[in-house]
Amino acid sequence: MASNTNTTRASRSADTRENNTHRKPWKPPATLQAPPAPDGYKYRFIRAETLGKEDLVNMSKRTQEGYEVVNPKDINHSAMTMNDGNHAGVVGIGGLVLAKIPIETANEREAYYEQQTRNQLQAIDNDLMKESHPSMPMGAPTRSTQVEFGNPDNKASLTDKEG
C-alpha cells in the first residue's frame, strides 16, 4: 500500500469548536457601553460638562452621593480615555465620565428615590380625595405600568397595577 503525501485534507485538530466561530450579527454600536464593574461596584456615566462648559454642580452632587471617577488603569480600555479638556486622562466620552459607586450605596439611593415617588403619588391621591364631593366621590386612581421586552412573537411582559 502506497501512502499519499499530497493530501488536501485538514487534520482533525484543525476541525474543533474553537476554530469554528460563528459570526455575530450586526447591531448598532452602543456609545455608552461601560466595561464590567469590579465586584461590589456599579458603573455609571455622569455628566461632567455641558456644551463644552464644566458642570461643577453635577460633579459635586455625584461625588457627595458616593460616586468616584474611574481610573483608566482600572479598566484596561484606553479607547475611552479623554485626551483633552478639563477631564483629560479620565475614562469618559462626550462630556460624560465613567464613575463607580458601591452597590449598597446605589441600592440605598434607588430605594430613597422610589420612596420619594411613592410619597408624591400619595400626596396627589390625598389632594384628589380632599377635592372630592360627597355627592360624587372620587375613588383612588388606577395606575398601570407595563413593560414589554423580547421578541415580538414571544413577548414577555411585566405588569404592575395599583388600584
VOBA-1610 file (N, C-alpha, C; in pm, whole numbers, padded with zeros to 5 digits, always signed):
BEGIN
Met+00082-00118+00000Met+00000+00000+00000Met+00086+00124+00000Ala+00064+00211-00092Ala+00142+00334-00102Ala+00069+00445-00029Ser+00144+00526+00045Ser+00080+00636+00118Ser+00082+00760+00030Asn-00022+00833+00036Asn-00035+00955-00044Asn+00005+01073+00042Thr+00115+01137+00012Thr+00164+01250+00092Thr+00110+01383+00042Asn+00045+01385-00071Asn-00010+01510-00126Asn-00161+01520-00099Thr-00201+01516+00024Thr-00344+01526+00056Thr-00379+01670+00091Thr-00501+01706+00059Thr-00550+01840+00091Thr-00647+01836+00207Arg-00656+01723+00268Arg-00749+01704+00378Arg-00693+01767+00505Ala-00778+01840+00579Ala-00736+01904+00703Ala-00732+01801+00815Ser-00642+01824+00909Ser-00633+01731+01021Ser-00752+01752+01115Arg-00780+01649+01197Arg-00892+01660+01291Arg-00870+01771+01393Ser-00748+01798+01430Ser-00720+01902+01530Ser-00759+02041+01480Ala-00759+02060+01350Ala-00797+02190+01294Ala-00949+02207+01292Asp-01022+02095+01306Asp-01168+02099+01299Asp-01226+02090+01441Thr-01208+02196+01517Thr-01259+02199+01654Thr-01357+02315+01670Arg-01428+02317+01783Arg-01525+02423+01808Arg-01459+02561+01815Glu-01339+02567+01871Glu-01270+02695+01882Glu-01242+02756+01746Asn-01216+02671+01649Asn-01185+02719+01516Asn-01309+02748+01433Asn-01424+02698+01474Asn-01549+02718+01401Asn-01632+02825+01471Thr-01584+02945+01478Thr-01659+03052+01543Thr-01768+03102+01451His-01881+03135+01511His-01993+03187+01434His-01985+03338+01429Arg-02026+03393+01319Arg-02027+03537+01301Arg-02136+03598+01387Lys-02102+03705+01455Lys-02200+03776+01537Lys-02282+03868+01447Pro-02414+03871+01465Pro-02495+03960+01381Pro-02466+04106+01411Trp-02484+04191+01311Trp-02458+04333+01324Trp-02562+04396+01415Lys-02519+04490+01497Lys-02610+04571+01577Lys-02548+04710+01590Pro-02630+04811+01611Pro-02574+04946+01621Pro-02481+04956+01741Pro-02375+05035+01728Pro-02280+05046+01839Pro-02343+05118+01957Ala-02308+05072+02076Ala-02355+05136+02199Ala-02248+05236+02242Thr-02278+05364+02233Thr-02181+05467+02264Thr-02141+05463+02411Leu-02235+05435+02498Leu-02208+05437+02641Leu-02199+05297+02699Gln-02133+05209+02629Gln-02114+05073+02676Gln-02001+05073+02778Ala-02034+05057+02904Ala-01933+05056+03010Ala-01877+04915+03025Pro-01750+04904+03058Pro-01694+04771+03083Pro-01754+04713+03210Pro-01738+04584+03233Pro-01793+04526+03356Pro-01730+04589+03480Ala-01812+04617+03578Ala-01764+04679+03702Ala-01702+04572+03792Pro-01607+04612+03877Pro-01549+04515+03970Pro-01653+04471+04073Asp-01627+04360+04139Asp-01719+04308+04240Asp-01747+04414+04346Gly-01874+04430+04379Gly-01914+04523+04483Gly-01938+04665+04435Tyr-01918+04689+04304Tyr-01936+04824+04250Tyr-02029+04822+04130Lys-02080+04939+04099Lys-02166+04960+03983Lys-02110+05079+03907Tyr-02101+05068+03774Tyr-02053+05178+03691Tyr-02171+05259+03638Arg-02145+05390+03618Arg-02245+05478+03559Arg-02172+05596+03498Phe-02219+05640+03382Phe-02164+05762+03323Phe-02235+05881+03386Ile-02157+05979+03430Ile-02216+06100+03488Ile-02170+06222+03408Arg-02255+06325+03406Arg-02228+06444+03326Arg-02118+06527+03393Ala-02013+06554+03317Ala-01903+06637+03365Ala-01901+06773+03298Glu-01958+06779+03178Glu-01964+06908+03108Glu-02084+06911+03015Thr-02133+07033+02991Thr-02244+07056+02900Thr-02204+07164+02802Leu-02215+07135+02673Leu-02178+07229+02567Leu-02037+07285+02588Gly-01945+07200+02631Gly-01807+07240+02648Gly-01775+07312+02778Lys-01876+07338+02861Lys-01854+07405+02989Lys-01863+07302+03101Glu-01768+07308+03192Glu-01764+07213+03302Glu-01886+07227+03393Asp-01945+07116+03431Asp-02062+07114+03518Asp-02018+07078+03660Leu-01968+07177+03731Leu-01916+07154+03866Leu-02025+07116+03965Val-02145+07172+03946Val-02255+07142+04039Val-02291+06994+04031Asn-02308+06941+03910Asn-02343+06799+03896Asn-02232+06709+03949Met-02108+06740+03916Met-01996+06658+03963Met-01989+06659+04116Ser-02013+06776+04175Ser-02010+06786+04321Ser-02121+06703+04384Lys-02241+06710+04326Lys-02353+06631+04379Lys-02325+06482+04370Arg-02270+06439+04258Arg-02244+06296+04239Arg-02135+06246+04333Thr-02032+06325+04355Thr-01928+06281+04448Thr-01981+06277+04592Gln-02072+06369+04626Gln-02134+06365+04759Gln-02224+06243+04774Glu-02282+06195+04664Glu-02365+06075+04668Glu-02280+05949+04682Gly-02151+05957+04654Gly-02063+05842+04670Gly-01996+05794+04543Tyr-02014+05865+04432Tyr-01951+05827+04306Tyr-01803+05867+04307Glu-01720+05783+04247Glu-01578+05811+04228Glu-01546+05794+04080Val-01468+05885+04024Val-01429+05877+03884Val-01338+05755+03867Val-01362+05679+03759Val-01286+05556+03733Val-01152+05591+03670Asn-01047+05531+03722Asn-00912+05548+03670Asn-00895+05458+03547Pro-00839+05510+03436Pro-00823+05426+03316Pro-00741+05299+03342Lys-00651+05302+03438Lys-00571+05183+03469Lys-00657+05069+03524Asp-00774+05105+03582Asp-00860+05004+03643Asp-00940+04924+03541Ile-00955+04976+03418Ile-01042+04906+03322Ile-00968+04853+03200Asn-00843+04889+03180Asn-00766+04843+03064Asn-00838+04869+02932His-00889+04988+02917His-00964+05022+02796His-00927+05165+02759Ser-00813+05181+02690Ser-00762+05314+02660Ser-00846+05390+02559Ala-00931+05322+02482Ala-01011+05391+02380Ala-01110+05488+02442Met-01144+05469+02567Met-01243+05554+02632Met-01180+05666+02715Thr-01048+05680+02711Thr-00980+05784+02788Thr-00993+05917+02717Met-01035+06019+02791Met-01047+06153+02734Met-00908+06212+02717Asn-00881+06269+02601Asn-00747+06320+02570Asn-00729+06468+02597Asp-00838+06543+02600Asp-00823+06687+02620Asp-00936+06740+02708Gly-00928+06868+02739Gly-01030+06930+02821Gly-01000+06920+02969Asn-01098+06956+03049Asn-01080+06956+03194Asn-01067+06817+03254His-01114+06718+03181His-01113+06582+03235His-01019+06492+03156Ala-00911+06549+03104Ala-00813+06471+03029Ala-00753+06365+03121Gly-00742+06243+03067Gly-00681+06134+03142Gly-00780+06049+03219Val-00908+06084+03221Val-01007+06001+03289Val-01090+05926+03184Val-01161+05825+03228Val-01244+05746+03138Val-01372+05824+03111Gly-01401+05850+02985Gly-01522+05924+02952Gly-01541+05937+02804Ile-01655+05994+02768Ile-01687+06015+02628Ile-01792+06126+02619Gly-01770+06222+02532Gly-01867+06327+02503Gly-01918+06405+02621Gly-01832+06445+02713Gly-01875+06524+02828Gly-01924+06441+02945Leu-01919+06309+02932Leu-01959+06219+03040Leu-01836+06145+03088Val-01826+06125+03219Val-01714+06049+03274Val-01770+05923+03341Leu-01691+05818+03336Leu-01730+05692+03399Leu-01699+05700+03547Ala-01798+05667+03629Ala-01781+05671+03774Ala-01830+05540+03833Lys-01778+05508+03949Lys-01821+05386+04018Lys-01878+05422+04154Ile-01969+05338+04200Ile-02032+05357+04330Ile-02052+05219+04390Pro-02035+05204+04522Pro-02061+05074+04584Pro-02207+05032+04562Ile-02230+04904+04537Ile-02364+04855+04509Ile-02460+04886+04623Glu-02413+04875+04747Glu-02500+04905+04862Glu-02549+05049+04857Thr-02459+05140+04825Thr-02495+05282+04817Thr-02592+05305+04701Ala-02568+05240+04587Ala-02658+05254+04472Ala-02797+05202+04506Asn-02805+05091+04578Asn-02935+05036+04617Asn-03007+05128+04715Glu-02933+05187+04809Glu-02993+05281+04904Glu-03045+05405+04831Arg-02968+05454+04734Arg-03010+05570+04655Arg-03137+05540+04578Glu-03143+05421+04515Glu-03261+05381+04440Glu-03383+05368+04531Ala-03366+05309+04649Ala-03476+05294+04744Ala-03525+05432+04790Tyr-03434+05526+04810Tyr-03472+05661+04851Tyr-03561+05726+04746Tyr-03521+05720+04620Tyr-03599+05783+04513Tyr-03732+05710+04488Glu-03735+05579+04508Glu-03862+05508+04497Glu-03958+05554+04606Gln-03906+05576+04728Gln-03990+05625+04837Gln-04038+05767+04809Gln-03952+05850+04752Gln-03992+05986+04714Gln-04108+05981+04614Thr-04100+05891+04517Thr-04206+05877+04417Thr-04335+05831+04483Arg-04328+05732+04572Arg-04449+05687+04642Arg-04511+05800+04724Asn-04427+05880+04790Asn-04477+05993+04869Asn-04548+06095+04781Gln-04493+06123+04665Gln-04555+06219+04574Gln-04689+06167+04521Leu-04695+06039+04487Leu-04821+05981+04440Leu-04925+05983+04552Gln-04884+05956+04674Gln-04976+05960+04787Gln-05028+06102+04808Ala-04942+06201+04793Ala-04984+06341+04808Ala-05085+06379+04701Ile-05065+06333+04579Ile-05160+06359+04470Ile-05294+06294+04502Asp-05290+06169+04546Asp-05414+06099+04582Asp-05487+06172+04694Asn-05414+06220+04794Asn-05475+06292+04905Asn-05539+06421+04858Asp-05473+06493+04767Asp-05531+06616+04713Asp-05660+06588+04636Leu-05660+06479+04558Leu-05781+06442+04484Leu-05895+06408+04580Met-05863+06333+04685Met-05965+06295+04781Met-06019+06417+04857Lys-05932+06513+04881Lys-05972+06635+04951Lys-06071+06715+04866Glu-06054+06713+04735Glu-06140+06787+04643Glu-06268+06709+04608Ser-06277+06586+04653Ser-06392+06503+04622Ser-06517+06557+04692His-06627+06554+04624His-06755+06599+04679His-06835+06477+04723Pro-06907+06484+04838Pro-06980+06367+04886Pro-07084+06314+04786Ser-07140+06403+04705Ser-07240+06356+04609Ser-07177+06284+04489Met-07052+06313+04464Met-06979+06247+04354Met-06838+06211+04404Pro-06828+06111+04489Pro-06696+06077+04544Pro-06602+06022+04437Met-06477+06058+04453Met-06373+06007+04363Met-06301+05894+04435Gly-06280+05786+04365Gly-06201+05679+04420Gly-06054+05704+04390Ala-05971+05622+04450Ala-05827+05633+04422Ala-05804+05601+04275Pro-05720+05676+04208Pro-05695+05650+04066Pro-05630+05513+04045Thr-05661+05455+03932Thr-05599+05328+03895Thr-05479+05359+03807Arg-05366+05310+03851Arg-05242+05331+03775Arg-05196+05198+03719Ser-05144+05200+03601Ser-05097+05079+03538Ser-04967+05107+03463Thr-04869+05023+03485Thr-04741+05032+03416Thr-04714+04898+03351Gln-04675+04899+03224Gln-04646+04774+03156Gln-04518+04790+03078Val-04427+04697+03097Val-04300+04696+03027Val-04295+04567+02946Glu-04272+04581+02816Glu-04261+04465+02729Glu-04120+04458+02673Phe-04069+04338+02663Phe-03937+04320+02607Phe-03929+04185+02538Gly-03829+04169+02457Gly-03808+04042+02390Gly-03860+04042+02248Asn-03864+03926+02191Asn-03908+03903+02053Asn-04058+03930+02044Pro-04105+04006+01944Pro-04248+04035+01932Pro-04333+03909+01921Asp-04276+03802+01867Asp-04351+03677+01854Asp-04359+03602+01987Asn-04264+03626+02074Asn-04257+03557+02202Asn-04244+03661+02311Lys-04350+03736+02336Lys-04343+03851+02428Lys-04340+03804+02573Ala-04255+03871+02647Ala-04253+03855+02792Ala-04286+03993+02846Ser-04371+04002+02945Ser-04407+04133+02996Ser-04414+04132+03146Leu-04389+04247+03202Leu-04403+04271+03344Leu-04515+04370+03360Thr-04610+04342+03445Thr-04720+04433+03465Thr-04731+04466+03612Asp-04744+04594+03642Asp-04758+04644+03777Asp-04883+04727+03781Lys-04982+04683+03855Lys-05108+04758+03860Lys-05140+04795+04005Glu-05189+04914+04021Glu-05239+04961+04150Glu-05387+04988+04133Gly-05457+04984+04240Gly-05595+05023+04224Gly-05687+04970+04323
//
